[in-house]
Amino acid sequence: MNYTFPKNFWWGSSASGPQTEGRFTGDGKGENIWDYWYQQEPEKFFNSVGPDTASGVYKKYQEDISLMKAIGHNSFRTSIQWSRLIPEGTGAVNPEAVKFYNSYIDELLANGIEPFMNLYHFDMPMPLQENGGWLNRETVTAYVAFAKTCFELFGDRVKKWFTHNEPIVPVEGGYLYQFHYPNIVDMKKAVAVGYHETLASAKAIEVYHEMDLGGEIGIILNLTPSYPRNPENPKDVQASIMADAFFNRSFLDPAVKGEFPAELVSVVKELDMVPEIQAGDLETIRENTVDLLGINYYQPRRVKAKETPKDPRTAPMPDDYFDNYEMPGRKMNPYRGWEIYEKGIYDILTNTRENYGNIPCFISENGMGVEGEERFKNADGVIEDDYRIDFIKDHLRYVHQAIQEGTDCRGFHMWTCMDNWSWTNAYKNRYGFISVDLQQAGKRTIKKSGRWFATVADHNGFAE
């Protein structure tokens, strides 16, 4: 069978500034929460490898872009580091950063690769975090000024902008489940953080549209479908509705529909956790929805009706409304501890078509992290990652099916182009089409999956 994708389909990959650029003497970059946390607790990071290491794209971007071209990219998403461009989070712009991002963008365009640029990828500047970060409404104002600066500097060439990558993650990681700085467990603060991120996104969209730069602006959301243990059991179904409201619809509904999900509003009111809403806020959110939706999909969420007692030490928590469910016989990525469920990508795309006005969208991340990939090197030093090729194919078949059924899906970006630093996991699990050898000054080698992806992009699909 031939799996042919629409004309001008976006083939490429995604990355972020903080995970790839690195830090170098004289680059003028300010501190963000990752730089700070690593200095405080390096042992929390796998093999004590911090963000200063990253993959050195700041120095190697020309080589990297030529490799992107070699593996069939016509588009690529990364982010502008707020703490690189505006080191204090507000105020003076770093001229070294302007020079770097201009060169990076120009090099992508010169190689026929369209830059997709994200504005916030978990990297709060430390001076802002010291004043509360997303808890502080002043951060919304600072973020909008940062966004406007980016549009002014680079908007003549960048025509695809995104306000946030996975805005639920700073909420979950920083204020509920302790895997991002500041590692707090406080649901009221989590609600305020989510509200301010949503408001910041809408305000940045408003500014971008007012500037009339001839491009599109959207958001990147990690959508994790919530499946009930038993679809015939109303309590299990209700648990899945609540999990979906907390982790998917909390950002999807305001971004696309301009309103918060009723289930979530009801919980927040019931718990007396309504954030401070100023006059005009809800109108701003309602009137400034996204042009384009990026969808990150890695795994499903399986839930059941609440059976375990609430934990009095942490309550209230989203987990008070459902229990996680481990489905027997599920297929797993053992390295990441994540279930592999390819049909989930189809279910998300069907949902955007049926319930979100068939908003123009694309798969902005999908990927498989594997530990110890050097085991799969052949005699020529190339990693033979057939498991990654199979993983992508299995997901692309479902993307293709959704498109055939009418979903307006315009591209597929893999996480990630080259192995990169991944927060506290550092380089534990590798995701790239291109390997990065930290022992050899970050030497790049295209993996088997990268060569295969080039043929897919070249043929705008694949045959079986």
HUZIPE-V502331 format. One record per pair of residues at least 6 apart in sequence whose ideal C-beta (glycine too) atoms are under 8 Angstrom apart, sorted by the first residue. I is the first residue (numbers start at 1). GAP is how many residues later the second one is. If there is no record, write none. Layout:
BEGIN
I	GAP
I	GAP
END
This chain:
BEGIN
1	462
1	463
2	459
2	460
2	461
3	393
3	394
3	397
3	458
3	459
3	460
3	461
4	455
4	456
4	457
5	395
5	398
5	407
5	455
5	456
6	397
6	404
7	453
8	402
9	401
9	402
9	403
9	451
10	64
10	65
10	104
10	352
10	400
10	401
10	402
10	403
11	61
11	62
11	63
11	64
11	400
11	401
11	442
11	445
11	446
11	449
12	56
12	61
12	62
12	63
12	64
12	65
12	101
12	104
12	399
12	400
12	401
12	402
12	405
13	55
13	60
13	63
13	64
13	400
13	401
13	402
13	403
13	404
13	420
14	62
14	63
14	64
14	102
14	350
14	351
14	399
14	400
14	401
14	402
14	403
15	42
15	61
15	62
15	63
15	400
15	401
15	402
15	403
15	405
16	62
16	63
16	102
16	105
16	106
16	107
16	149
16	404
17	61
17	62
17	63
17	64
17	67
17	104
17	106
18	14
18	16
18	33
18	36
18	61
18	63
18	103
18	104
18	105
18	403
19	32
19	35
19	36
19	102
19	397
19	401
19	402
19	403
19	404
20	34
20	35
20	37
20	58
20	398
20	400
20	401
21	33
21	35
21	36
21	37
21	60
21	63
22	29
22	30
22	31
22	32
22	33
22	34
22	35
22	36
22	37
23	6
23	12
23	28
23	29
23	31
23	35
24	34
24	35
26	70
27	31
27	57
27	69
27	70
27	73
28	56
28	59
28	66
28	67
28	68
28	69
29	52
29	54
29	55
29	58
29	65
29	68
30	53
30	54
30	56
30	57
30	58
30	59
30	64
30	95
30	96
30	97
31	52
31	94
31	95
31	96
32	49
32	50
32	51
32	91
32	92
32	93
32	94
32	97
33	89
33	90
33	91
33	93
33	96
33	100
33	147
33	148
33	149
34	16
34	17
34	88
34	89
34	147
34	389
35	15
35	16
35	17
35	48
35	91
36	90
36	93
36	145
37	7
37	144
38	7
38	12
38	13
38	14
39	11
42	6
42	8
44	380
45	379
45	381
46	378
46	379
46	380
46	381
46	382
47	379
47	380
47	381
49	372
49	377
49	378
49	389
50	371
50	376
51	370
53	368
53	373
53	385
54	366
54	367
55	363
55	364
55	365
55	366
55	381
55	387
56	386
57	7
58	42
60	382
60	384
61	39
61	42
61	43
61	46
62	45
63	381
64	353
64	354
64	380
65	42
65	43
65	46
65	48
66	45
67	350
67	351
67	367
67	377
67	379
67	383
68	8
68	40
68	43
68	45
68	349
69	42
69	43
69	44
70	376
70	380
70	384
71	362
71	363
71	375
71	379
71	380
71	382
71	383
71	386
72	381
72	382
72	383
72	384
72	385
72	386
73	40
73	344
73	384
74	38
74	39
74	40
74	383
75	38
75	39
75	40
75	41
75	85
75	336
75	338
76	32
76	37
76	38
76	39
76	40
76	337
76	341
77	38
77	39
77	40
77	41
77	83
77	85
77	143
77	217
77	287
77	336
78	26
78	37
78	38
78	39
78	40
79	38
79	39
79	40
79	41
79	42
79	44
79	86
80	21
80	37
80	38
80	39
80	70
80	74
81	16
81	42
82	7
82	37
82	38
82	41
82	42
82	43
82	61
82	64
83	6
83	40
83	42
83	43
84	10
84	13
84	16
85	8
85	9
85	12
85	13
85	16
85	61
85	64
85	65
86	6
86	7
86	8
86	39
86	60
86	63
87	7
87	38
88	37
88	39
89	35
89	36
89	37
89	38
89	39
89	53
89	57
90	37
90	38
90	52
90	55
93	56
93	60
98	55
101	52
101	53
102	51
102	52
104	11
105	10
105	12
105	49
105	52
105	53
106	51
108	6
108	7
109	6
109	48
114	45
114	46
115	42
115	43
115	45
116	42
116	44
116	45
116	46
116	248
116	297
117	33
117	37
117	41
117	43
117	44
117	45
118	43
118	44
118	45
118	46
118	47
118	102
119	24
119	27
119	28
119	31
119	42
119	43
119	44
119	45
119	85
120	23
120	43
120	44
120	45
120	47
120	77
120	80
121	43
121	44
122	43
122	44
122	47
122	48
122	51
122	58
122	301
124	9
124	10
124	15
124	46
128	8
128	11
128	14
129	52
129	53
131	7
131	8
132	7
133	6
133	41
133	49
133	60
134	36
134	58
134	59
134	62
134	63
135	54
135	57
135	58
135	61
136	60
137	59
137	139
137	141
139	57
139	61
140	56
140	59
140	60
140	63
143	57
143	60
143	61
144	56
144	59
144	60
144	63
147	16
147	57
147	60
147	61
148	56
148	59
148	63
150	11
151	10
151	56
151	57
151	60
151	62
152	59
155	6
155	53
155	56
155	58
155	60
156	57
158	57
159	54
159	55
159	56
159	57
160	55
160	56
160	58
160	132
161	47
161	54
161	55
161	56
161	57
162	55
162	56
162	57
162	58
162	130
162	132
163	37
163	38
163	41
163	42
163	54
163	55
163	56
163	127
164	33
164	36
164	37
164	55
164	56
164	87
165	55
165	129
165	131
166	54
166	55
166	56
166	130
167	27
167	30
167	31
167	34
167	52
167	54
167	84
168	26
168	53
168	54
168	79
168	82
168	83
169	11
169	53
170	10
170	23
170	27
171	19
171	22
171	23
171	26
171	79
172	7
172	8
172	18
172	75
173	6
173	7
174	6
174	7
174	8
174	9
174	10
174	16
174	19
175	7
175	9
175	10
175	11
175	12
175	14
175	15
175	18
176	9
176	11
176	14
176	141
176	142
177	8
178	6
178	7
179	244
179	245
180	243
185	129
185	132
187	84
187	86
187	129
187	130
187	131
188	83
188	85
191	77
191	82
191	83
191	84
192	83
192	84
194	56
194	57
195	80
195	82
196	79
197	54
198	53
198	56
198	57
198	62
198	87
199	82
199	85
199	86
201	18
201	54
202	52
202	82
202	83
202	85
202	86
202	87
203	81
203	85
204	13
205	12
205	83
205	84
205	85
206	78
206	81
206	82
208	7
208	9
209	8
209	79
216	75
216	76
217	73
217	74
217	75
218	37
218	72
218	73
218	74
218	75
218	76
219	32
219	36
219	71
219	74
219	75
220	74
220	75
220	76
220	144
220	145
221	27
221	30
221	31
221	34
221	72
221	73
221	74
221	75
222	74
222	75
222	76
222	143
223	25
223	29
223	72
223	73
223	74
223	125
224	23
224	24
224	73
224	74
224	75
224	76
224	77
224	120
225	19
225	23
225	75
225	76
225	119
225	122
225	123
225	126
226	14
226	15
226	17
226	18
226	21
226	22
226	74
226	75
226	76
226	77
227	13
227	73
227	74
227	75
227	76
228	8
228	9
228	11
228	12
228	75
228	76
229	7
229	73
229	74
229	75
229	76
229	96
229	98
230	6
230	74
231	6
233	72
235	70
236	67
236	68
236	69
238	67
239	64
239	65
239	66
239	67
239	82
239	83
239	84
240	63
240	82
241	22
242	21
242	25
242	76
242	79
242	80
243	58
243	60
243	75
243	78
243	79
245	16
245	18
245	19
245	22
246	18
246	72
246	75
247	54
247	71
249	12
249	14
249	15
250	10
250	11
250	14
252	41
252	104
253	6
253	7
253	8
254	6
254	31
254	35
255	34
255	35
255	38
256	33
256	34
256	37
256	100
256	101
256	103
257	32
257	99
258	27
258	28
258	29
258	30
258	31
259	26
259	27
267	54
268	6
271	45
290	69
291	69
292	67
292	68
292	69
292	70
293	59
293	63
293	66
293	67
293	68
293	69
294	67
294	68
294	69
294	70
294	71
294	119
295	53
295	54
295	57
295	66
295	67
295	68
295	69
295	70
296	67
296	68
296	69
296	70
296	119
297	47
297	48
297	51
297	66
297	68
297	69
297	98
298	40
298	67
298	68
298	69
299	39
299	40
299	41
299	42
299	45
300	39
300	41
300	44
301	23
302	22
302	23
302	24
302	25
302	28
302	37
303	19
303	20
303	21
303	22
304	18
304	19
304	20
304	21
305	17
305	18
306	14
306	15
306	16
306	17
307	16
308	15
310	6
310	7
310	9
310	10
311	6
311	8
327	12
330	9
330	11
331	8
331	9
331	10
332	6
332	7
332	8
333	6
333	7
333	35
333	36
333	37
335	34
335	35
335	36
335	94
336	32
336	33
336	93
340	28
340	51
342	52
342	53
342	55
342	56
343	55
345	18
345	21
345	50
345	53
345	54
345	57
346	52
346	53
346	55
346	56
349	12
349	49
349	50
349	53
349	54
349	58
349	60
350	52
350	55
350	57
352	6
352	7
352	9
352	55
353	49
353	52
353	53
353	54
353	55
358	48
358	49
358	50
359	49
360	48
360	50
361	46
361	47
361	48
361	49
362	47
362	48
362	49
362	50
362	51
363	32
363	36
363	46
363	48
363	49
363	50
364	49
365	48
365	49
365	50
365	51
366	26
366	29
366	46
366	47
366	48
366	49
367	24
367	47
367	48
367	49
367	64
368	19
368	20
368	23
368	63
369	53
369	56
369	59
369	60
369	61
369	62
370	15
370	17
370	18
370	59
370	60
370	61
371	57
371	58
371	59
373	10
373	12
373	57
373	62
373	74
374	9
376	7
376	8
376	9
377	6
377	7
378	6
381	64
382	63
382	64
382	65
382	66
383	52
383	62
383	64
383	65
384	63
384	64
385	62
385	63
385	64
386	62
388	59
388	61
389	59
389	60
389	63
392	22
392	57
392	61
393	69
393	71
396	16
396	60
396	66
399	10
399	13
400	61
402	7
403	6
414	19
414	39
415	16
416	15
416	16
416	17
417	15
417	16
417	17
418	14
418	15
418	16
418	17
418	18
418	26
419	8
419	11
419	12
419	13
419	15
419	16
419	17
420	11
420	12
420	16
421	6
422	6
422	7
422	9
427	9
427	11
432	15
432	18
433	13
433	14
433	16
433	17
433	20
434	10
434	11
434	12
434	13
434	16
435	9
435	10
435	11
435	12
436	6
436	7
436	8
437	6
437	8
455	7
456	6
END
